[in-house]
């Protein structure tokens, strides 16, 4: 009707699902920025990371959460607390599964989704590695489990069918003023992304328990006109892990530092001088004090 002003929409879209189903790849594609690190290893995402999309008509606040797992120590328990919080404060849930995992893996969380009043969009990812019969069967199974959910088969890697997911998210947003300033695209600072880039390279370059025994803390982040000076400490749990991380004559550490610096320069669009140090902290994954210092506890 002439003279009617279009109402602004805004809401929190919280992304949950198991490890390795492509949650982070999906969020990065929907936001249009690489905010969550992406590797083929489980437990890549440890924190709750927000990515914000702004237009004149709406604001979408995406929240990527750690993959759902059965916690074995305090760090993992705190990671699952992020997931539970995400379910409780969402305007819309984006539940991600894929064509590989067992559909009934998370019975507890499926029951939680059934009880939600907010809209649920269920995404079946990685259809590019499956066939139509399998995908159709999965869609039917999930529709039986979550009759109210809107289901989309997608390939986040190939960006197939993401436009339909995005448009549905916009459609389901509640009427609201924006929660964040229009020029904000994440709730995290540059230090956080520097530490996450280092941790991503550890996940990619080291095997076995090393990535899961490491935590990265950026202790200095100096922003100069021409470059960033960054000092970061990598905490490990044992002296033997420190030796593996550094490598013979420091070669492994040099390779890690080079890979992280190149990624940072691409992300920050500025030259980076990166210094890495390794310290042993045997109980950082179980100590409430240490987890609070690393941002996993209030």
Buried (B, 14 or more C-beta within 10 A) or exposed (E): EEEEEEEBBBBBBBBBBBBBBBBBBBBBBBBEBBBBBBBEEBBBBBBBBBBBBBEEEBBBBBBBBBBBBEEEEBBBBBBBBBBEBBBEEBBBBBBBBBBEBEBEBBEEBBEBBEEBEBBBBBBBBBBEEBEEEBBEEBBEEBBEBBEEBBBBBBBBBEEBBBEEBBEBBBEBBEEBEBEBEEEBBBBBEBBBBBBBBBBBBBBBBBEEEBBBBBBBBBEEBEEEEEBBBBBBBBBBBEEEBBEBBBBEEEEBBEEBBEBBBBBBBEBBEBEBEBEBEBEEBEEBBEBEEBBEBBBBBE
